[in-house]
Amino acid sequence: MVGIKNKTPHIYLIAGEASGDFLGAQLMKALKKQNPNMQFSGVGGELMAAEGLYSLFPMNDLSVMGVMEVLPKLKLLLKRIKQTSDNIIKLNPDVVVTIDAPDFCFRVIRRVKKKSLTHSKFIHYVAPTVWAWRPKRAEKIAKFLDGLICLFDFEPPYFEKENLSAIAAGHPMMENGLIEAQPLKIGKAAVPKLGVFFGSRQGEIKRLSPVILESLQKIINEKPEIELVIPTLPHLEKQIRDLTQAIKNPVHIYTDSAQKWSVFKACDAAIAVSGTVGLELAACGVPHVIVYKMNGLTFRILKHIVTTRFAHLANIMADREIVPEFIQDDARADDIANEVLLLLEDRATAQDQRKDFEVIRHQIGGKNHKPSDLAAEFVLKQI
């Protein structure tokens, strides 16, 4: 980019959960390639801290979702909205990049614009799912955003028709060693390895671990030789160890992000809490099922406003069920266990998923460019 190396842009980033921390870290790496002296401020997690961000407060304060789940933390969240927006006004950065967490991030942006005549440009990374629910959000966010970085090809048109500049950058996980990673050698050779993904939030783990653990016991009863592979985040490791201490089979817990894709690819099948990890497993070619339960009131509200038929992004992109979904009342241990056993024992069923995943992987690959490089170019064009 012409002239960009002759100045020191100040980029303010806000991430609210683990997946946003990953996206933010990848974007920071790409921005630093343009200018090694790039100045960063904002809110993020450990991965963004490793790239040079000193977080205004712990990112985990924002890692909450669902109507009933938010209420106990509402006072803290309102405090963080004020603290973050005041910090942006004080620092007056060139660009503010908010990453996912729209309920928090959009409130911050609106407060900044209400309180200040800042020259900062505002870009949101990860498009709100207007194709799934609340389609009028596209028109609303176009009024206060300067740009939008989408992950998927089908998303920009929803926002461009509202005159909001948007780009489909692809998913950054496709550039972070995923393609090159080789399966990690775990436990005994030739013994099936089942990946277990309990979620990235403590609330999710608390809600979903009972049905996941019950499912695991049923699977173990049928395949007593099986070994469990559990990738998780460092701050959740103790919680996971406590949950799985009664399991007699080998349990391999990994928290090193450098091993992430190799650990994923070591799994013959997986059970995963619905979320970003489902798309990551699809990209790695790991047959799996997804599980999710939320507060009953939250679920009833969402049932009336969600327009998509599926929860898993691979299913949404394919417009059919590639990955079995066990959501809310359908999250029954017998059904989950039977589907996982089918993936482990029936090669044709597992192979059908893998073939569909190849198509999905091509769709999120970034079109021969690193997704974070495309995202960084888009950010810097705003300066």
Stockholm file with secondary structure:
# STOCKHOLM 1.0

chainA/1-383         MVGIKNKTPHIYLIAGEASGDFLGAQLMKALKKQNPNMQFSGVGGELMAAEGLYSLFPMNDLSVMGVMEVLPKLKLLLKRIKQTSDNIIKLNPDVVVTIDAPDFCFRVIRRVKKKSLTHSKFIHYVAPTVWAWRPKRAEKIAKFLDGLICLFDFEPPYFEKENLSAIAAGHPMMENGLIEAQPLKIGKAAVPKLGVFFGSRQGEIKRLSPVILESLQKIINEKPEIELVIPTLPHLEKQIRDLTQAIKNPVHIYTDSAQKWSVFKACDAAIAVSGTVGLELAACGVPHVIVYKMNGLTFRILKHIVTTRFAHLANIMADREIVPEFIQDDARADDIANEVLLLLEDRATAQDQRKDFEVIRHQIGGKNHKPSDLAAEFVLKQI
#=GR chainA/1-383 SS CTTGGGSCCEEEEEECSHHHHHHHHHHHHHHHHHCTTCEEEEECCHHHHHTTCCCSSCGGGGCCCSHHHHGGGHHHHHHHHHHHHHHHHHHCCSEEEEESCHHHHHHHHHHHHHHCCCCCEEEEESCCCTTTBCTTHHHHHTTTCSEEEESSTTSHHHHHTTTCCEEECCCGGGGTTTTTCCCCCCSSTTSCEEEEECCSSHHHHHHHHHHHHHHHHHHHHHCTTCEEEEECCGGGHHHHHHHHTTCCSCEEEECCGGGHHHHHHTCSEEEEESSHHHHHHHHHTCCEEEEECCCHHHHHHHHHHBCCSCSSHHHHHHTSCSSCEEEGGGCCHHHHHHHHHHHHHCHHHHHHHHHHHHHHHHHTSCTTSCHHHHHHHHHHTTC
#=GC SS_cons         CTTGGGSCCEEEEEECSHHHHHHHHHHHHHHHHHCTTCEEEEECCHHHHHTTCCCSSCGGGGCCCSHHHHGGGHHHHHHHHHHHHHHHHHHCCSEEEEESCHHHHHHHHHHHHHHCCCCCEEEEESCCCTTTBCTTHHHHHTTTCSEEEESSTTSHHHHHTTTCCEEECCCGGGGTTTTTCCCCCCSSTTSCEEEEECCSSHHHHHHHHHHHHHHHHHHHHHCTTCEEEEECCGGGHHHHHHHHTTCCSCEEEECCGGGHHHHHHTCSEEEEESSHHHHHHHHHTCCEEEEECCCHHHHHHHHHHBCCSCSSHHHHHHTSCSSCEEEGGGCCHHHHHHHHHHHHHCHHHHHHHHHHHHHHHHHTSCTTSCHHHHHHHHHHTTC
//
